[in-house]
């Protein structure tokens, strides 16, 4: 089972928020499932193994708090159901149109930012591309 790392704990120590047993269970569950870009429902089912009293509303609030703290980010999806992933180096995504699975690919070069974005006063913090198509398993 993945441990809650010091990096995760530092994010909470920087704020007034406590890492309660319920939040710790949600974070542990997310870490266990992080390679799968889990939904809140999947995280809830896994979190209940660590803390049987955790509720679905607590999972949603905890995930939003983790997003605010920069620990996790929402991953792109096909159907609008929120999925979560670690906040890590920039990368692109491929979403399968048949099975809905999200795949990650490292960015080999710096993304090109449209000049109009900067000219119009927007500040780009990060960028990624999302590719849609069929994964090898769904092509068969």
Backbone as JSON, one array per atom type, in Angstrom:
{
  "sequence": "XXXXXXXXXXXXXXXXXXXXXXXXXXXXXXXXXXXXXXXXXXXXXXXXXXXXXXXXXXXXXXXXXXXXXXXXXXXXXXXXXXXXXXXXXXXXXXXXXXXXXXXXXXXXXXXXXXXXXXXXXXXXXXXXXXXXXXXXXXXX",
  "N": [[0.85, -1.19, 0.0], [0.69, 2.21, -0.91], [2.41, 4.74, 0.8], [1.53, 7.7, 2.64], [3.29, 10.33, 1.68], [6.03, 12.48, 2.74], [5.99, 14.74, 1.18], [3.27, 15.0, 0.56], [2.27, 15.46, 3.12], [3.56, 17.87, 3.75], [2.22, 19.71, 2.16], [-0.14, 20.01, 3.54], [0.75, 20.95, 6.0], [1.48, 23.48, 5.37], [-0.81, 24.88, 5.46], [-3.89, 25.73, 7.21], [-5.4, 23.5, 7.36], [-6.19, 20.22, 8.53], [-4.83, 16.92, 8.31], [-6.99, 14.75, 8.53], [-8.12, 11.53, 9.84], [-9.99, 10.56, 7.97], [-9.4, 12.06, 5.64], [-6.79, 11.2, 5.27], [-7.28, 8.52, 4.67], [-8.62, 8.8, 2.23], [-6.58, 9.93, 0.7], [-4.67, 7.85, 0.8], [-6.13, 5.87, -0.55], [-6.41, 7.09, -3.05], [-3.7, 7.15, -3.83], [-3.17, 4.42, -4.08], [-4.67, 3.82, -6.32], [-3.8, 5.54, -8.27], [-2.51, 5.18, -10.77], [-4.54, 4.49, -12.43], [-6.12, 6.66, -13.02], [-8.35, 7.33, -11.18], [-11.91, 7.49, -10.41], [-14.03, 9.47, -8.24], [-15.81, 7.74, -7.02], [-14.52, 5.22, -7.17], [-12.33, 5.78, -5.56], [-13.64, 6.24, -3.17], [-14.66, 3.64, -2.57], [-12.23, 2.28, -2.13], [-11.15, 3.82, -0.05], [-12.85, 3.26, 2.08], [-11.93, 0.85, 3.01], [-9.76, 1.59, 4.5], [-10.77, 3.39, 6.3], [-13.64, 2.89, 7.64], [-15.69, 4.68, 8.28], [-15.7, 6.78, 6.51], [-17.41, 8.96, 4.34], [-19.16, 9.47, 1.21], [-19.5, 12.2, 0.59], [-17.43, 13.31, 2.08], [-15.28, 12.26, 0.69], [-15.52, 13.58, -1.81], [-15.19, 16.28, -0.92], [-12.62, 16.1, 0.16], [-11.07, 15.4, -2.09], [-11.4, 17.71, -3.64], [-10.11, 19.52, -1.95], [-7.51, 18.47, -2.07], [-6.97, 19.0, -4.73], [-7.01, 21.82, -4.67], [-4.78, 22.23, -3.05], [-2.8, 21.46, -4.71], [-1.89, 18.87, -4.84], [-3.11, 16.85, -6.29], [-4.6, 16.61, -9.57], [-7.38, 17.21, -11.76], [-8.05, 14.9, -14.24], [-8.31, 14.81, -17.84], [-11.37, 13.72, -19.36], [-13.65, 11.64, -21.22], [-16.44, 11.53, -20.87], [-17.1, 13.46, -19.0], [-17.11, 12.71, -16.33], [-15.44, 13.19, -13.35], [-12.03, 12.47, -13.03], [-8.99, 11.63, -11.41], [-5.51, 12.52, -11.01], [-1.99, 12.39, -10.21], [-0.29, 15.44, -9.53], [2.06, 16.2, -11.6], [5.03, 16.24, -13.67], [4.64, 17.99, -16.81], [2.47, 16.47, -19.18], [0.94, 14.67, -21.92], [-2.33, 13.46, -22.88], [-4.12, 10.55, -23.92], [-7.28, 9.6, -24.83], [-9.37, 6.91, -24.98], [-11.93, 6.34, -27.26], [-13.7, 4.24, -27.16], [-13.4, 2.46, -24.83], [-12.94, 4.37, -22.91], [-10.71, 4.7, -21.33], [-7.92, 6.5, -19.98], [-4.75, 7.41, -21.08], [-1.32, 8.22, -20.41], [1.27, 10.28, -21.75], [4.57, 11.33, -21.92], [5.64, 14.66, -22.52], [7.62, 15.51, -25.19], [8.66, 17.8, -26.15], [8.58, 21.34, -25.55], [5.34, 22.7, -25.17], [3.7, 24.52, -27.79], [2.6, 27.78, -27.5], [-0.13, 29.68, -28.39], [0.34, 32.84, -29.81], [-1.59, 34.83, -29.53], [-2.83, 34.29, -27.12], [-1.02, 35.09, -25.1], [-0.71, 37.74, -25.94], [-3.25, 38.75, -25.5], [-3.25, 38.98, -22.8], [-3.32, 36.74, -21.13], [-1.93, 34.46, -18.78], [-0.03, 31.66, -19.13], [0.15, 28.77, -17.29], [0.48, 25.99, -17.36], [0.4, 23.44, -19.9], [-1.23, 21.02, -21.97], [-1.91, 18.38, -24.27], [-4.77, 16.71, -25.55], [-5.47, 13.68, -26.93], [-7.75, 11.9, -28.92], [-9.09, 8.74, -29.71], [-8.73, 5.29, -30.63], [-7.64, 2.82, -28.44], [-5.04, 0.25, -28.54], [-6.21, -2.24, -27.68], [-8.95, -1.85, -28.11], [-9.09, -1.58, -30.82], [-8.99, -4.06, -31.89]],
  "CA": [[0.0, 0.0, 0.0], [1.5, 3.41, -0.94], [2.38, 5.55, 2.02], [1.34, 9.13, 2.49], [4.66, 10.79, 1.72], [6.29, 13.77, 3.4], [5.56, 15.79, 0.26], [1.83, 15.18, 0.75], [2.07, 16.05, 4.44], [4.03, 19.26, 3.71], [1.17, 20.53, 1.55], [-1.12, 20.31, 4.59], [1.39, 21.73, 7.05], [1.54, 24.86, 4.9], [-2.13, 25.5, 5.61], [-4.58, 25.5, 8.48], [-6.19, 22.27, 7.25], [-5.6, 19.02, 9.15], [-4.96, 15.66, 7.58], [-7.8, 13.93, 9.42], [-8.09, 10.11, 9.44], [-10.78, 10.38, 6.75], [-8.62, 12.6, 4.51], [-5.65, 10.31, 5.09], [-7.8, 7.33, 3.98], [-8.89, 9.18, 0.84], [-5.28, 10.1, 0.05], [-4.11, 6.5, 0.61], [-6.91, 5.19, -1.6], [-6.03, 7.69, -4.32], [-2.34, 6.71, -4.18], [-3.27, 3.03, -4.52], [-5.33, 3.75, -7.62], [-3.4, 6.7, -9.07], [-2.14, 4.82, -12.14], [-5.77, 4.22, -13.18], [-6.93, 7.88, -13.11], [-9.59, 6.88, -10.55], [-13.05, 8.37, -10.16], [-14.31, 9.65, -6.81], [-16.49, 6.53, -6.54], [-13.5, 4.18, -6.96], [-11.54, 6.2, -4.4], [-14.52, 6.02, -2.02], [-14.67, 2.21, -2.25], [-10.92, 1.93, -1.57], [-10.96, 4.55, 1.21], [-13.63, 2.59, 3.13], [-11.09, -0.22, 3.58], [-8.83, 2.22, 5.46], [-11.55, 4.12, 7.3], [-15.03, 2.52, 7.33], [-16.65, 5.76, 8.54], [-15.61, 7.84, 5.51], [-18.59, 9.05, 3.49], [-18.95, 9.95, -0.16], [-19.35, 13.66, 0.63], [-16.08, 13.57, 2.58], [-14.36, 11.95, -0.41], [-15.58, 14.7, -2.75], [-14.57, 17.46, -0.3], [-11.18, 15.85, 0.28], [-10.47, 15.48, -3.42], [-11.34, 19.12, -4.01], [-9.05, 20.11, -1.13], [-6.22, 18.02, -2.63], [-6.78, 19.76, -5.98], [-6.66, 23.18, -4.26], [-3.43, 22.22, -2.48], [-1.84, 21.12, -5.76], [-1.42, 17.5, -4.67], [-3.65, 16.11, -7.42], [-5.31, 17.41, -10.56], [-8.42, 16.48, -12.48], [-7.59, 14.42, -15.54], [-9.34, 14.93, -18.88], [-12.19, 12.52, -19.57], [-14.53, 11.66, -22.38], [-17.85, 11.7, -20.51], [-17.29, 14.5, -18.0], [-16.94, 12.19, -14.98], [-14.13, 13.61, -12.84], [-11.0, 11.49, -12.72], [-7.9, 12.34, -10.73], [-4.15, 12.04, -11.2], [-0.97, 13.14, -9.48], [0.18, 16.67, -10.15], [3.45, 15.9, -11.9], [5.58, 16.92, -14.83], [3.66, 18.1, -17.9], [2.32, 15.31, -20.05], [-0.25, 14.65, -22.76], [-3.25, 12.36, -22.63], [-4.86, 9.9, -25.0], [-8.52, 9.06, -24.28], [-9.97, 5.95, -25.91], [-13.35, 6.63, -27.5], [-14.52, 3.05, -26.93], [-13.39, 2.02, -23.42], [-12.88, 5.54, -22.05], [-9.49, 4.74, -20.53], [-7.0, 7.6, -20.23], [-3.33, 7.04, -21.09], [-0.42, 9.37, -20.3], [2.48, 10.29, -22.55], [5.43, 12.46, -21.59], [5.82, 15.66, -23.57], [9.02, 15.47, -25.63], [9.08, 19.16, -26.42], [7.78, 22.37, -24.91], [4.15, 22.98, -25.98], [3.64, 25.82, -28.45], [1.49, 28.59, -26.99], [-0.62, 30.64, -29.37], [0.77, 34.2, -29.46], [-2.74, 35.64, -29.14], [-3.12, 34.05, -25.71], [-0.17, 36.0, -24.32], [-1.01, 39.11, -26.37], [-4.51, 39.16, -24.89], [-3.06, 39.15, -21.36], [-3.43, 35.51, -20.37], [-0.68, 33.86, -18.32], [-0.1, 30.21, -19.23], [0.85, 28.09, -16.21], [0.86, 24.7, -17.91], [-0.36, 23.08, -21.09], [-1.16, 19.63, -22.39], [-2.79, 18.07, -25.38], [-5.57, 15.51, -25.37], [-5.72, 12.97, -28.18], [-8.89, 10.99, -28.85], [-9.03, 7.7, -30.72], [-8.97, 3.95, -30.11], [-6.46, 2.16, -27.89], [-4.78, -1.01, -29.25], [-7.15, -3.31, -27.31], [-10.27, -1.58, -28.69], [-8.99, -1.66, -32.28], [-9.08, -5.47, -32.3]],
  "C": [[0.89, 1.24, 0.0], [1.33, 4.22, 0.34], [2.06, 6.99, 1.68], [2.73, 9.73, 2.71], [4.79, 12.13, 2.43], [5.88, 14.92, 2.5], [4.07, 16.07, 0.43], [1.55, 15.87, 2.09], [2.49, 17.51, 4.47], [2.96, 20.18, 3.15], [0.12, 20.91, 2.6], [-0.51, 21.15, 5.7], [1.5, 23.2, 6.68], [0.22, 25.59, 5.1], [-2.7, 25.2, 6.99], [-5.38, 24.21, 8.48], [-5.45, 21.1, 7.87], [-5.78, 17.82, 8.23], [-5.66, 14.69, 8.53], [-7.68, 12.46, 9.0], [-8.88, 9.85, 8.15], [-10.01, 10.88, 5.53], [-7.42, 11.71, 4.22], [-6.09, 9.05, 4.34], [-8.08, 7.62, 2.52], [-7.58, 9.31, 0.08], [-4.62, 8.74, -0.19], [-4.81, 5.77, -0.52], [-6.53, 5.77, -2.97], [-4.65, 7.19, -4.76], [-2.34, 5.26, -4.67], [-3.77, 2.93, -5.95], [-4.81, 4.77, -8.63], [-3.03, 6.37, -10.51], [-3.36, 4.63, -13.04], [-6.6, 5.48, -13.45], [-8.31, 7.61, -12.49], [-10.67, 7.95, -10.47], [-13.21, 8.52, -8.65], [-14.97, 8.4, -6.23], [-15.49, 5.4, -6.27], [-12.65, 4.51, -5.74], [-12.35, 5.97, -3.12], [-14.5, 4.55, -1.6], [-13.34, 1.78, -1.61], [-10.7, 2.6, -0.21], [-11.71, 3.88, 2.36], [-12.86, 1.42, 3.74], [-10.14, 0.33, 4.64], [-9.57, 2.9, 6.6], [-13.03, 3.88, 6.99], [-16.05, 3.64, 7.52], [-16.61, 6.86, 7.48], [-16.85, 7.78, 4.62], [-18.26, 9.62, 2.13], [-18.75, 11.45, -0.2], [-17.96, 14.05, 1.11], [-15.05, 13.3, 1.49], [-14.35, 13.11, -1.39], [-14.9, 15.96, -2.19], [-13.06, 17.29, -0.2], [-10.48, 15.96, -1.06], [-10.36, 16.92, -3.88], [-10.26, 19.86, -3.23], [-7.68, 19.73, -1.68], [-5.93, 18.74, -3.94], [-6.35, 21.18, -5.64], [-5.23, 23.27, -3.75], [-2.37, 21.84, -3.51], [-1.27, 19.72, -5.64], [-1.86, 16.65, -5.85], [-4.28, 17.09, -8.39], [-6.41, 16.55, -11.17], [-7.88, 16.14, -13.86], [-8.69, 14.61, -16.58], [-10.08, 13.61, -19.08], [-13.09, 12.71, -20.78], [-15.95, 12.03, -22.0], [-18.11, 12.75, -19.44], [-17.21, 14.02, -16.56], [-15.54, 12.56, -14.51], [-13.25, 12.41, -12.55], [-9.8, 12.27, -12.21], [-6.56, 11.68, -11.02], [-3.2, 12.9, -10.37], [-0.63, 14.4, -10.24], [1.67, 16.5, -10.37], [3.89, 16.62, -13.16], [4.57, 16.96, -15.96], [3.66, 16.85, -18.78], [1.03, 15.44, -20.85], [-1.1, 13.44, -22.41], [-3.82, 11.82, -23.93], [-6.08, 9.27, -24.35], [-9.14, 8.16, -25.35], [-11.47, 6.22, -26.02], [-14.26, 5.44, -27.24], [-14.57, 2.69, -25.44], [-13.31, 3.18, -22.44], [-11.62, 5.67, -21.22], [-8.6, 5.9, -20.96], [-5.58, 7.09, -20.1], [-2.5, 8.31, -21.01], [0.8, 9.17, -21.19], [3.29, 11.52, -22.18], [5.56, 13.39, -22.79], [7.31, 15.68, -23.93], [9.55, 16.86, -25.96], [8.14, 20.12, -25.73], [6.54, 22.66, -25.76], [4.2, 24.39, -26.58], [2.4, 26.55, -27.95], [1.13, 29.61, -28.06], [-0.24, 32.05, -28.91], [-0.39, 35.07, -28.99], [-3.09, 35.46, -27.67], [-2.32, 35.02, -24.85], [-0.48, 37.46, -24.66], [-2.27, 39.63, -25.71], [-4.43, 39.22, -23.36], [-3.21, 37.91, -20.51], [-2.04, 35.01, -19.98], [-0.84, 32.35, -18.33], [0.76, 29.6, -18.14], [1.33, 26.72, -16.67], [-0.02, 24.41, -19.11], [-0.21, 21.59, -21.35], [-2.1, 19.45, -23.57], [-3.55, 16.8, -25.04], [-5.84, 14.93, -26.75], [-6.88, 12.01, -27.96], [-8.77, 9.99, -29.99], [-9.33, 6.37, -30.08], [-7.67, 3.33, -29.67], [-6.25, 0.85, -28.64], [-5.8, -2.12, -28.93], [-8.51, -3.1, -27.98], [-10.26, -1.62, -30.21], [-9.17, -3.09, -32.77], [-10.51, -5.92, -32.45]]
}
